[in-house]
Amino acid sequence: MGSAGAALAGLAGALYAASFDSTNGPDSYTFGRSITVLCFLIIGGMGNLRGAIAGTFILMGYDNLVTPAIDELIQGSGSSFRFSTVKLVVFGLALILMMRFRPEGLFPSRRAEEDAA
């Protein structure tokens, strides 16, 4: 069943990519982007779609909403400090805490829940 779903997802991705006139060059798929995608799965939980989507929303929300809001708040107080310079430290700390206290992610797969029990 799982391999049929993977085949269907692969076919959908191939058809979707074929609909573009061009794709991004290999320089847009950096090591940093690969690590970011891996972190989506670590935070959300591997093995299910719900975890992957939750991890993506959490980390992209942090990067695109929370960080600029904190920067604006700090800049409004007259400080020259920018939170965006230390956002990766906070991001790394969150990953460390996640791996220490909840290694199966926020939404673990059924298999991870069974193994933990």
C-alpha positions, 0 to 999 in steps of 0.5 A, spaced: 500 500 500 505 504 501 509 503 495 503 505 491 502 511 494 509 513 493 508 511 486 502 515 485 506 521 489 512 520 484 507 520 478 504 527 480 510 530 482 513 528 475 506 531 471 507 537 475 514 538 473 512 537 466 507 543 466 513 548 467 517 551 462 523 551 466 525 549 473 530 552 478 537 551 477 541 546 482 544 552 486 537 553 489 537 546 492 542 548 497 545 544 503 541 549 507 534 548 504 535 540 505 537 541 512 531 545 513 526 540 510 529 535 514 527 539 520 520 540 518 520 532 519 524 532 526 519 538 529 512 535 526 514 528 526 516 523 521 512 517 518 505 521 517 503 527 513 500 531 519 507 531 522 510 534 516 505 539 514 505 541 522 512 542 522 512 546 515 507 551 518 511 551 525 518 553 522 516 557 516 511 561 521 517 562 526 521 564 520 516 569 516 512 571 522 515 571 528 522 573 527 520 579 523 515 581 528 520 580 534 525 584 530 520 590 529 518 590 536 526 591 538 527 596 533 521 600 535 524 600 542 530 604 539 535 598 540 540 596 534 540 589 536 536 584 530 533 578 533 534 575 525 541 575 527 540 569 532 534 566 530 538 560 528 540 559 535 533 559 537 532 554 531 537 550 533 535 550 541 528 548 539 531 542 535 535 540 541 530 540 546 525 537 541 530 531 540 531 530 547 524 531 550 520 528 544 524 525 539 518 522 535 516 529 533 509 533 535 505 528 531 508 521 531 506 516 526 502 510 529 509 505 529 513 510 533 507 511 538 507 503 539 514 503 539 514 508 545 509 504 549 
